Amino acid sequence: MPPLSFARALRRNQTGAETLLWSRLKNRQLCSRKFCCQMPIEGYIVDFACSEAKLIVELDGGRHAGSSEADRARTKKLECAGYLVIRFWNNEVLDNLDAVLETNRAILEPDEFTHIP
């Protein structure tokens, strides 16, 4: 299946965690930044990406438990392309969405989180 067709299929079949996070990232809701869902980058389809900030947000569920080496290689290739990749477990999104959003916000607006003594 071509990458764009595969990405579209993934968008139609999101996990509960992906659906929940996407509901808070779409339409520039977070820091007025545009996020895309299931976006092809460097031969991979990433869960969420903000191209202008070069930020990729990946959600990992149970199927990722045994694929840490593959995830590291994927992350390295995306980082070599200039992206910052952050990962959350699905249960983190489902159990504490606000903390996940705050982590993203701190990356997107670091000056807001810098405290000068």
Secondary structure, DSSP 8 states (H G I E B T S, - for coil): --HHHHHHHHHHT--HHHHHHHHHHGGGTTTT---EEEEEETTEEEEEEETTTTEEEEEE-GGGTT-HHHHHHHHHHHHHTT-EEEEEEHHHHHH-HHHHHHHHHHHH-GGGG----
